[in-house]
Amino acid sequence: MKFNFQSNKIATVFPFAILLIFLRIDLILLNTLPTGGDMGAHIVPTKFFVEELFYNFKISGWSNDWFAGYPAYYFYFPLPPSIVAILNLILPFNISFKIMVLISLVLLVISIEKLINFKIGTLSYIGFAGGLLYLLTESFTIFGGNLASSLAGQYSFTYSLAFANLSIYYIRNNLIKYSVIKASLLLGLSLLSHIIPFLIYVPIFIIYFLSSKSINLEKIIGLLIFLFLTLRFSISLFLNLEFTTNMTYSPYTKIKDLIKPDILPFAIAILSYGIFTAGRKLKNMFLSTEMYLIFISTLLFFYGPEGALWNGRLVPFFNLGLIILFFKIFEEKMDLLIDRIKQKYLIILFYLICSSFLIFNYVQKWQDRYAITVYFIAFIILLSFIITIYKPKYGLGITLIALVLSSVNFLPHWLNWNFTGYDQKDDWSDITNLYSGLNQLEPGRIMWEPNSDLNKYGTPMVLMTIPMFTNHESVEGLYFDSSITTPFHFVTVSGVAESPSNPVGGLSYINGDFDRGVRYMKELGVDYFISYTDSITDKAIMSDELENLFQSPPFTVFKIYSDKVQVVDAEVVNFSQPELVERISNSIFKQEKTDSFFSLAMKEFKLDNKKRIIEGIDAEESQVQNRLPNKKSEINNLRISNNKITFETEHPNELHIVKVSYFPNWTIENGSGPYRLSPSFMGVIPYSNEVSMTFENTSLEKSLNIISLIIFLLTAYLLVFRIKKYAE
């Protein structure tokens, strides 16, 4: 019995060793700053969260690093950066970040194995192979969940999916002590990681929760734990949705967009199995999690309303449902088959031959670039066959793991690219030289020319790291939907870039109109412009509005003379704010509304703001408009930080535009406002020459903090006293 126990422990080590080596644990422990896709930009807000928020006992705040300031971690999720912050207590930031990503990947494989295996205290090699197969899917790279998406920056989605899977495992497993409490905790962690997996899983979770045979007290404690974790974040997110940018991605419409080529064989196999068994087996699984995932993802993919949920995001759930269902059926049938085979050494030999062939192909494919990694993996796979002497079933799982690894086409390259880091890139000195030059300039807001060729530095988004390495701000940032200035930025940069990305759908861009782009940069309060291509550099040199400061090949840096605070001298048009429900609905669903604040503001932006749209001002205050036509603003001693804005004005009691993104948490001392003022900034009416604005928690957020604390204390009381008493 002791030997079997030890052999089971050893059996657990092998697949995880293979996974960690494949994921390049050697590079993860290297003190380099990760890059690659969005991940190379995620480091900026993560660093901000660690240093400015977490260590000050906050989960959200304001950052001026990107756009024209944006609400940090109101719309993006605090759990992954919290893990980095905890690890950063003992490890360097670079390693902490990479370990955080690694944990999400390993956790996802574990969670899928649990849903396939569903047995307490055992590891299914077949289930592990199913989890590995899902992780190493290469047919999509940005939808979320798989390794490719995680390396592209979607690790928050991976965390959320893993926690959601584990919540289902625990809520359905009544043999586990306090299963409902643990499941509720994990569901809360899912929401704190990403909202989409949470929304997909919560209906089936509620069904399992209500039908659970756990005592009501456990259910109450589970509900309280969930509320404690999520109440403050989720309500604040929901009520502020109107201050996000809907990216309006075009939905997919074809079956081939949902059923990718690598998942098609599993779909055919399951369909054939259902036909062969007259659907009896699949009918019995109708209320299972995997059937629910297949059904809900298909339904929403083709019939879901257009809006904030891009239907491409549903592909990971469809894939996961099929993989879990297939591997459940496969493991059940193979168990029956293996039990009937008497020649166990013959079948072990068969598995060994198959695995050797597959792993030989894997080594041949990758040994030229990653020899040490692939040789280690090959050695561990062959060594793991020792376990099959005592349990032949492991041999099938090992063979499946070898099969999955041998099918990989580009992921080893992505892993190497991301985890070797920025400073290992051949041309990284171009960026360090540029940043060195920028640090000689007065701090300011920088717009830069985007270009896919920037990927040679680690990611096309490399210059989003300007705030991390310099004393400047980057207008373009990663969290597109977190700032309402995002659309105005991308319209502007489309005019001053040779190859703009134009990512926000539904906008009328100004491609190639450099002069308009420069005017818009001045309107957005931009201080510096960095060109990259020769054509844009030539246009910038010819512009009367730009001053050539220095060259740092291949970049050229220009100065723009613009104001961040001005007295409004244009006609002001008051916009009547819709009801809250309508505003939130417009943020979630794609609705064409010609009278929205955004559409009117964008129209005036294109007309050089001859009129200003203002929202939230009362009738008496709105009379301040048009008192200073064509008079130069006199603003002095302007200071903008992450929680405070101060300046001096010669024009009290007049409407000023503060070119920082509007958000309702900003308040002004001795004045009225801030109001939402087109294009997307703050309008204030100071009552004195000295103006001070502060970013702080709203009354609702303060109340939610208190409620969360009360829930925590009540939960602790019930856990410590009531559960203990019930157990006695």
C-alpha positions in Angstrom: 0.0 0.0 0.0 2.9 2.3 0.9 4.6 1.5 -2.4 1.4 2.3 -4.4 1.1 5.6 -2.6 4.6 6.5 -3.4 4.2 5.4 -7.0 1.1 7.6 -7.3 3.1 10.6 -6.0 5.9 9.9 -8.5 3.3 9.5 -11.3 2.1 13.0 -10.5 5.6 14.5 -10.9 6.2 13.4 -14.5 3.5 15.3 -16.4 4.0 18.5 -14.4 7.7 18.3 -15.0 7.0 18.0 -18.7 4.6 21.0 -18.6 7.0 23.2 -16.7 9.9 22.5 -19.0 7.8 23.0 -22.1 6.7 26.4 -20.7 10.3 27.3 -20.3 10.7 27.5 -16.5 14.4 28.3 -17.2 13.5 31.5 -19.0 10.7 32.4 -16.5 13.3 32.4 -13.7 15.5 34.7 -15.7 15.4 38.3 -14.5 14.3 39.8 -17.9 11.2 41.9 -18.5 8.7 39.8 -20.5 7.4 41.0 -23.9 5.3 39.7 -26.8 1.9 41.0 -28.0 -0.2 42.7 -25.4 2.0 41.1 -22.7 4.8 43.5 -23.5 2.4 46.4 -22.6 0.6 44.7 -19.6 3.8 45.2 -17.6 3.1 49.0 -17.4 -0.2 48.9 -15.5 0.9 45.9 -13.5 3.9 47.8 -12.3 1.6 50.7 -11.5 -0.8 48.4 -9.6 2.0 46.9 -7.5 3.7 50.2 -6.6 0.8 52.7 -6.5 -2.2 50.6 -5.5 -1.6 47.2 -3.9 1.0 48.4 -1.4 -1.3 51.2 -0.5 -4.2 48.8 0.1 -6.1 49.8 -3.0 -7.4 47.8 -5.9 -8.2 50.7 -8.2 -7.1 54.3 -8.8 -6.1 56.8 -11.5 -3.1 56.6 -13.8 -1.8 59.2 -16.2 0.5 56.8 -17.9 -1.8 56.2 -21.0 -4.4 58.0 -23.1 -5.0 61.3 -21.3 -5.3 59.5 -18.0 -7.5 56.5 -17.3 -9.2 54.8 -14.4 -6.8 52.0 -13.5 -8.3 48.6 -12.6 -11.9 49.8 -12.7 -12.5 47.8 -15.9 -9.5 45.5 -15.9 -9.1 42.8 -13.3 -7.1 43.1 -10.0 -6.3 39.4 -9.2 -3.4 38.8 -11.6 -1.5 41.9 -10.7 -2.2 41.2 -7.0 -0.4 37.9 -7.5 2.5 39.8 -9.0 2.5 42.1 -6.0 2.6 39.3 -3.5 5.4 37.5 -5.4 7.3 40.8 -5.7 7.7 40.9 -1.9 10.4 38.3 -2.3 11.2 38.2 -6.0 12.1 40.8 -8.7 9.2 42.3 -10.6 10.2 40.7 -13.9 10.3 37.2 -12.4 7.2 37.8 -10.4 5.3 38.7 -13.5 6.4 35.7 -15.5 5.6 33.3 -12.6 2.2 34.8 -12.4 1.6 34.0 -16.1 3.0 30.5 -15.5 0.6 29.8 -12.6 -2.4 30.6 -14.8 -1.3 28.1 -17.4 -0.6 25.3 -14.9 -3.8 26.0 -13.1 -5.8 25.8 -16.3 -4.4 22.3 -17.1 -5.2 21.2 -13.5 -8.7 22.5 -13.7 -9.5 20.7 -17.0 -8.0 17.5 -15.7 -10.3 17.8 -12.7 -13.4 18.2 -14.9 -12.4 15.2 -17.0 -11.3 12.9 -14.1 -13.5 14.1 -11.3 -11.9 11.8 -8.8 -10.5 13.1 -5.5 -6.8 12.7 -4.9 -5.9 11.1 -8.2 -4.3 12.4 -11.3 -5.6 11.1 -14.7 -2.9 11.1 -17.3 -5.6 11.1 -20.0 -7.3 14.1 -18.3 -3.9 15.8 -18.1 -3.4 15.2 -21.8 -6.9 16.7 -22.4 -5.9 19.8 -20.4 -2.6 20.0 -22.3 -4.3 19.7 -25.6 -6.6 22.6 -24.8 -3.7 24.7 -23.6 -1.6 24.1 -26.7 -4.4 24.7 -29.2 -2.9 26.9 -32.0 -6.0 27.7 -34.1 -6.7 31.0 -32.3 -4.3 33.4 -30.6 -6.3 36.2 -29.0 -9.7 34.8 -27.9 -8.4 33.7 -24.5 -7.8 30.5 -22.6 -5.1 28.7 -24.5 -1.3 29.3 -24.3 -1.1 31.3 -27.5 -3.7 33.8 -26.2 -2.0 34.0 -22.8 1.3 34.8 -24.4 -0.5 37.5 -26.4 -1.6 39.0 -23.1 -4.9 37.2 -22.3 -3.6 35.5 -19.1 -6.4 37.1 -17.0 -8.9 35.2 -19.1 -6.8 32.0 -18.5 -7.0 32.6 -14.7 -10.7 33.2 -14.8 -11.4 30.1 -16.9 -9.2 28.0 -14.6 -11.0 29.3 -11.4 -14.4 28.8 -13.1 -13.6 25.2 -13.9 -12.4 24.5 -10.4 -15.6 26.1 -9.0 -17.7 23.6 -11.0 -15.5 20.8 -9.8 -16.0 21.7 -6.1 -19.7 22.6 -6.3 -20.5 19.2 -7.9 -18.3 17.2 -5.5 -20.2 16.8 -2.3 -17.5 14.4 -1.0 -15.1 17.3 -0.5 -15.5 19.0 2.8 -17.0 22.5 2.6 -17.2 22.1 -1.2 -19.8 24.9 -1.6 -17.7 27.3 0.3 -14.6 26.5 -1.7 -16.6 26.6 -5.0 -18.0 30.1 -4.1 -14.5 31.3 -3.3 -13.2 30.1 -6.6 -16.1 31.7 -8.5 -15.3 35.0 -6.9 -11.6 34.7 -8.0 -12.9 34.0 -11.5 -14.8 37.3 -11.5 -11.7 39.1 -10.1 -9.7 37.7 -13.0 -11.9 38.3 -16.0 -15.6 38.9 -16.5 -16.3 36.8 -19.6 -15.6 33.3 -18.2 -17.5 34.3 -15.1 -20.6 35.3 -17.0 -20.5 32.1 -19.1 -20.2 29.8 -16.0 -22.4 31.6 -13.5 -25.8 30.2 -14.9 -24.6 26.5 -14.6 -23.0 27.3 -11.2 -26.2 28.6 -9.8 -28.0 25.4 -10.9 -25.4 23.3 -9.1 -25.4 25.6 -6.1 -29.2 25.5 -5.6 -29.3 21.7 -6.1 -26.3 21.0 -3.8 -27.0 18.8 -0.8 -24.7 20.9 1.4 -26.2 22.4 4.5 -27.8 25.9 4.1 -25.3 27.4 6.4 -22.5 26.5 4.1 -24.4 28.0 1.2 -24.9 31.2 3.1 -21.2 31.4 4.0 -20.3 30.6 0.4 -22.5 33.5 -0.8 -21.0 35.9 1.7 -17.5 35.0 0.7 -18.4 35.6 -3.0 -19.9 39.0 -2.1 -17.0 40.0 0.0 -14.6 39.3 -2.8 -16.6 40.8 -5.7 -19.1 43.4 -4.4 -16.8 46.5 -4.5 -15.2 45.7 -7.8 -18.2 44.4 -9.7 -20.7 47.2 -8.8 -18.2 49.9 -9.5 -17.4 48.3 -12.9 -21.1 47.9 -13.8 -22.2 51.5 -12.8 -19.2 53.1 -14.7 -19.7 51.2 -18.0 -20.8 54.3 -19.7 -17.2 55.6 -19.3 -15.7 52.8 -21.4 -15.0 52.6 -25.1 -17.0 49.9 -27.0 -14.5 48.5 -29.5 -17.3 47.2 -31.7 -15.4 44.3 -33.3 -17.2 42.8 -36.3 -18.8 39.5 -35.2 -18.1 36.2 -36.9 -20.9 34.5 -38.8 -19.8 31.2 -40.2 -19.6 27.7 -38.7 -15.9 27.4 -39.6 -15.3 30.5 -37.4 -16.6 28.5 -34.4 -15.4 25.0 -35.2 -11.7 25.4 -35.9 -9.8 22.7 -37.9 -7.9 21.3 -34.9 -11.2 20.8 -32.9 -13.2 19.4 -35.9 -12.0 15.8 -35.4 -13.3 15.8 -31.9 -16.6 17.2 -33.0 -16.9 14.5 -35.6 -15.9 11.8 -33.2 -18.5 12.9 -30.6 -21.2 13.2 -33.2 -20.4 9.7 -34.5 -20.4 8.3 -31.0 -23.8 9.9 -30.4 -25.2 8.4 -33.5 -23.7 5.0 -32.8 -25.2 4.8 -29.3 -28.5 6.3 -30.5 -27.6 9.4 -28.5 -28.2 7.6 -25.2 -24.8 8.4 -23.7 -24.9 12.0 -24.8 -28.5 12.4 -23.6 -27.3 11.3 -20.1 -24.7 14.0 -20.2 -27.2 16.7 -21.3 -27.0 18.7 -18.0 -23.2 18.2 -17.7 -20.9 21.2 -17.7 -19.3 20.3 -21.0 -22.7 20.0 -22.8 -23.7 23.3 -21.3 -20.5 24.9 -22.6 -21.0 23.6 -26.1 -24.7 24.7 -26.1 -24.2 28.2 -24.6 -21.2 29.1 -26.7 -22.9 27.9 -29.9 -26.1 29.8 -29.1 -24.4 33.1 -28.2 -21.9 32.8 -31.1 -24.7 32.8 -33.7 -27.6 34.5 -31.9 -26.1 36.6 -29.1 -26.7 40.4 -29.4 -23.9 42.5 -30.8 -22.2 44.5 -28.2 -19.4 44.5 -25.7 -19.2 40.6 -25.9 -17.4 39.9 -29.2 -18.5 36.5 -30.3 -15.0 35.3 -31.1 -14.5 35.1 -27.3 -16.9 32.2 -27.3 -14.6 29.9 -29.3 -12.6 28.9 -26.2 -15.7 27.7 -24.4 -16.8 25.6 -27.4 -13.4 24.0 -27.7 -13.3 23.3 -23.9 -16.7 21.7 -23.9 -15.8 19.4 -26.8 -12.4 18.4 -25.3 -13.8 17.6 -21.9 -16.7 15.6 -23.4 -14.4 13.7 -25.8 -11.8 12.8 -23.1 -14.4 11.7 -20.6 -15.9 9.3 -23.2 -12.4 8.2 -24.3 -11.2 7.5 -20.8 -14.3 5.6 -19.9 -14.0 3.4 -23.0 -10.3 2.8 -22.7 -10.6 1.8 -19.1 -13.0 -1.0 -20.2 -10.7 -2.0 -23.0 -7.5 -2.1 -20.9 -9.2 -4.1 -18.2 -10.0 -6.8 -20.8 -6.4 -7.0 -22.2 -4.5 -9.7 -20.4 -1.0 -9.1 -21.9 -0.2 -5.9 -20.0 3.5 -5.9 -21.0 2.5 -6.1 -24.7 0.3 -3.0 -24.4 3.1 -1.2 -22.5 5.5 -2.0 -25.3 3.0 -0.7 -27.8 2.6 2.6 -25.9 6.4 2.9 -25.6 6.9 2.4 -29.4 4.2 5.0 -30.2 5.5 7.5 -27.7 9.1 7.0 -28.9 8.0 7.7 -32.5 6.0 10.8 -31.5 8.7 12.2 -29.2 11.3 11.6 -31.9 9.3 13.8 -34.3 9.1 16.4 -31.6 12.8 16.4 -31.0 13.6 16.5 -34.7 11.3 19.5 -35.1 12.7 21.6 -32.3 16.2 20.4 -31.4 18.0 23.0 -33.6 16.7 25.9 -31.6 15.7 24.5 -28.2 17.9 21.4 -27.8 18.2 21.3 -24.0 14.4 21.8 -23.5 13.4 19.1 -26.0 16.0 16.5 -24.8 14.8 17.0 -21.2 11.2 16.5 -22.2 12.0 13.4 -24.3 14.0 11.9 -21.3 11.1 12.5 -18.9 8.5 11.0 -21.2 10.6 7.9 -21.7 11.5 7.7 -18.0 7.8 8.0 -17.0 7.2 4.6 -18.6 8.5 3.1 -15.3 5.2 3.9 -13.8 3.3 1.9 -16.4 4.7 -1.3 -15.0 2.4 -0.9 -12.1 -0.4 0.9 -13.9 -0.6 0.3 -17.7 -3.3 3.0 -18.1 -0.6 5.6 -17.5 1.0 4.5 -20.8 -1.9 5.7 -22.8 -1.8 9.1 -21.1 1.9 9.4 -21.7 1.4 8.6 -25.4 -1.4 11.2 -25.6 0.9 13.8 -24.0 3.6 12.9 -26.6 1.1 13.2 -29.4 0.0 16.7 -28.2 3.6 17.9 -28.0 4.5 16.5 -31.4 1.6 18.5 -33.0 2.9 21.9 -31.8 4.0 24.3 -34.6 4.9 27.7 -33.3 4.4 27.9 -29.5 8.0 27.2 -28.6 9.0 30.2 -30.6 6.5 32.4 -28.8 7.6 31.2 -25.4 11.2 31.9 -26.2 10.3 35.4 -27.7 8.2 36.4 -24.7 10.3 35.1 -21.8 13.8 36.0 -23.0 12.4 39.5 -22.6 12.9 43.0 -24.1 16.6 43.4 -23.3 17.5 40.2 -25.1 16.2 41.6 -28.4 18.9 42.4 -31.0 17.7 46.0 -31.6 16.8 46.9 -28.0 19.5 49.5 -27.8 17.4 51.6 -30.2 14.8 51.9 -27.5 17.2 52.5 -24.7 18.8 55.3 -26.7 15.4 56.9 -27.4 14.4 56.7 -23.8 17.7 58.2 -22.7 17.0 61.2 -25.0 13.4 61.5 -23.7 14.6 61.7 -20.2 16.5 64.9 -21.0 13.2 66.6 -21.8 10.6 68.2 -19.6 7.9 65.6 -18.7 5.1 65.5 -21.1 2.4 63.6 -23.0 3.8 61.7 -26.0 2.1 60.5 -29.2 4.1 58.1 -31.3 3.7 56.6 -34.8 2.6 53.0 -34.6 4.1 50.5 -37.0 4.1 46.7 -37.1 7.8 46.8 -37.7 8.2 47.8 -34.0 7.7 44.1 -33.2 11.5 43.6 -33.7 11.9 45.3 -30.3 9.6 42.7 -28.6 6.1 43.9 -29.5 4.5 46.5 -31.8 3.3 48.1 -28.6 6.9 48.6 -27.2 6.5 52.4 -26.9 3.6 51.9 -24.6 6.4 51.3 -22.0 7.4 55.0 -22.2 5.9 55.7 -18.7 7.8 52.7 -17.2 11.2 53.8 -18.4 10.9 57.6 -18.7 9.3 60.5 -16.9 6.7 60.9 -19.7 3.3 59.6 -20.6 2.2 57.7 -23.7 -1.0 58.8 -25.3 -1.5 55.3 -26.7 -1.9 52.5 -24.2 -3.2 48.9 -24.0 -6.4 49.2 -22.1 -8.4 50.6 -25.0 -11.8 50.3 -23.5 -10.8 51.8 -20.1 -10.6 55.4 -21.3 -13.2 57.5 -23.2 -10.4 59.4 -24.9 -9.4 56.2 -26.8 -11.5 56.8 -30.0 -10.2 60.4 -30.3 -6.6 59.2 -30.0 -6.9 56.6 -32.7 -8.6 59.1 -35.1 -5.7 61.5 -34.4 -2.9 58.9 -34.8 -4.5 57.7 -38.1 -3.5 61.0 -39.6 0.1 61.0 -38.4 1.0 57.3 -39.1 2.0 55.7 -42.3 0.3 52.4 -41.3 -2.2 53.1 -38.6 -4.0 50.2 -36.9 -7.4 51.8 -36.6 -8.7 49.3 -34.1 -11.9 50.9 -32.9 -14.7 49.9 -35.2 -17.3 52.4 -36.6 -15.0 55.4 -36.7 -14.2 57.7 -39.6 -10.4 57.8 -39.7 -8.3 60.5 -41.3 -5.6 58.3 -42.9 -2.9 60.4 -44.5 -4.1 63.8 -43.4 -1.1 64.8 -41.4 -2.0 68.5 -40.8 -5.3 67.5 -39.3 -3.6 64.9 -37.2 -1.3 67.6 -35.8 -4.3 69.9 -35.0 -5.9 67.0 -33.2 -2.7 66.3 -31.2 -2.8 69.9 -30.0 -6.4 69.5 -29.0 -5.5 66.4 -27.0 -2.8 68.2 -25.1 0.1 66.3 -26.7 3.6 67.7 -25.9 5.8 65.5 -28.1 5.5 63.4 -31.2 7.8 60.5 -32.2 8.0 59.6 -35.8 9.3 56.2 -37.1 8.9 56.0 -40.9 10.8 58.3 -43.3 7.6 59.5 -44.9 6.1 60.7 -41.6 9.4 62.1 -40.4 9.6 64.2 -43.6 6.0 65.5 -43.1 6.8 66.4 -39.5 9.9 68.3 -40.4 7.9 70.3 -42.9 5.2 71.2 -40.4 5.1 74.7 -38.9 3.5 73.3 -35.7 6.3 70.8 -34.9 9.8 71.6 -33.6 12.5 69.0 -34.4 14.2 68.2 -31.1 16.5 65.3 -31.7 17.0 62.1 -33.7 17.6 58.7 -32.2 17.6 56.4 -35.2 15.2 55.2 -36.4 13.1 57.6 -34.3 12.8 61.4 -34.5 11.3 63.4 -31.6 9.3 66.6 -32.2 7.9 69.2 -29.8 4.3 70.4 -30.0 3.2 73.5 -28.2 -0.2 72.8 -26.7 -2.1 73.6 -23.5 -3.6 71.1 -21.1 -5.8 73.6 -19.4 -7.7 76.4 -21.3 -10.5 78.8 -20.7 -13.3 77.6 -23.0 -14.0 80.3 -25.7 -16.2 78.2 -28.0 -20.0 77.9 -28.0 -21.1 75.4 -25.3 -24.0 73.1 -26.0 -25.6 71.4 -23.1 -26.3 67.6 -23.5 -29.1 66.1 -21.5 -27.9 63.0 -19.8 -30.1 59.9 -20.4 -31.2 57.7 -17.5 -28.7 55.4 -15.9 -30.3 52.2 -17.2 -30.2 53.5 -20.8 -26.6 54.7 -20.4 -25.5 51.2 -19.2 -27.5 49.5 -21.8 -25.9 51.6 -24.6 -22.5 50.6 -23.2 -23.2 46.8 -23.3 -25.2 46.5 -26.5 -24.3 47.9 -29.9 -26.9 50.6 -30.6 -26.7 53.4 -33.1 -27.7 56.6 -31.3 -27.2 59.8 -33.2 -27.8 61.9 -30.1 -25.3 60.2 -27.8 -22.6 62.4 -26.1 -19.9 60.5 -27.9 -21.3 60.9 -31.4 -21.8 64.6 -30.9 -18.4 65.0 -29.4 -16.7 63.2 -32.2 -18.6 65.3 -34.7 -17.3 68.5 -33.1 -13.8 67.1 -32.7 -13.7 66.6 -36.5 -14.8 70.3 -36.9 -11.9 71.5 -34.6 -14.3 71.9 -31.6 -16.0 75.0 -32.9 -18.6 74.0 -30.3 -18.1 72.2 -27.0 -20.6 69.5 -25.8 -21.0 69.5 -22.0 -22.9 67.0 -19.9 -24.1 67.2 -16.3 -24.1 71.0 -15.9 -27.2 72.7 -14.5 -29.0 75.6 -16.2 -27.5 78.3 -14.0 -23.9 77.2 -14.4 -24.4 76.7 -18.2 -24.7 80.5 -18.6 -20.9 80.9 -18.2 -20.4 80.1 -21.9 -19.0 82.6 -24.5 -17.7 85.2 -22.1 -14.1 85.1 -23.3 -14.2 84.9 -27.1 -10.7 84.7 -28.6 -9.0 85.7 -25.3 -5.7 83.9 -24.5 -5.9 81.6 -21.5 -3.6 82.5 -18.6 -2.9 79.3 -16.7 0.2 78.9 -14.5 1.8 76.4 -12.2 0.0 73.4 -13.7 0.7 70.1 -11.8 -0.9 66.8 -12.9 -0.3 63.7 -10.8 -2.1 60.4 -10.4 -4.5 61.7 -7.7 -4.3 65.5 -7.9 -4.5 68.3 -10.4 -3.6 71.9 -9.4 -3.2 75.1 -11.4 -3.7 78.9 -11.2 -6.0 80.8 -13.5 -6.7 84.5 -14.1 -10.3 83.7 -15.0 -12.3 82.4 -12.0 -16.0 81.7 -12.5 -15.3 80.8 -16.2 -15.6 77.4 -17.8 -12.1 75.7 -18.1 -11.3 72.6 -20.0 -8.8 70.3 -18.3 -7.4 67.9 -20.9 -7.5 64.8 -18.7 -10.0 62.0 -19.4 -13.3 62.6 -17.6 -14.3 60.2 -14.8 -16.8 60.8 -12.0 -14.3 60.2 -9.2 -12.6 63.6 -9.8 -13.8 66.4 -7.5 -12.9 70.1 -7.4 -12.4 72.2 -4.3 -14.1 75.6 -4.4 -15.7 75.2 -7.8 -18.3 73.3 -9.8 -17.8 70.3 -11.9 -16.0 68.4 -13.2 -18.4 68.0 -16.1 -17.9 65.8 -19.1 -16.7 68.2 -21.8 -16.0 67.3 -25.4 -14.1 65.6 -26.8 -13.9 63.5 -23.6 -12.2 65.8 -21.0 -13.2 67.5 -17.8 -14.8 70.9 -17.6 -14.6 72.9 -14.4 -15.7 76.3 -13.2 -13.3 77.4 -10.4 -14.5 80.0 -7.9 -11.0 81.3 -7.2 -7.6 81.8 -8.9 -6.2 78.6 -7.3 -7.7 75.4 -8.5 -7.3 72.0 -6.9 -8.9 68.7 -8.2 -8.6 65.4 -6.4 -9.3 61.8 -7.5 -11.0 59.9 -4.6 -13.5 57.2 -3.9 -17.1 58.1 -4.5 -19.7 57.9 -1.8 -20.9 54.7 -3.2 -17.5 53.2 -3.3 -16.9 54.2 0.3 -20.2 52.6 1.2 -19.3 49.4 -0.7 -16.0 49.2 1.2 -17.8 49.4 4.5 -20.4 46.8 3.4 -17.6 44.5 2.3 -15.9 44.8 5.6 -19.2 44.0 7.4 -19.6 40.9 5.2 -16.1 39.8 5.9 -16.6 40.0 9.7 -19.9 38.2 9.4 -18.3 35.5 7.3 -15.4 35.1 9.7 -17.9 34.7 12.6 -19.9 32.1 10.8 -16.8 30.2 9.8 -15.2 30.2 13.2 -18.1 29.7 15.4 -21.2 28.4 13.6 -19.5 25.8 11.4 -17.4 24.6 14.4 -20.6 24.3 16.5 -22.5 22.5 13.7 -19.6 20.0 13.4 -19.8 19.2 17.1 
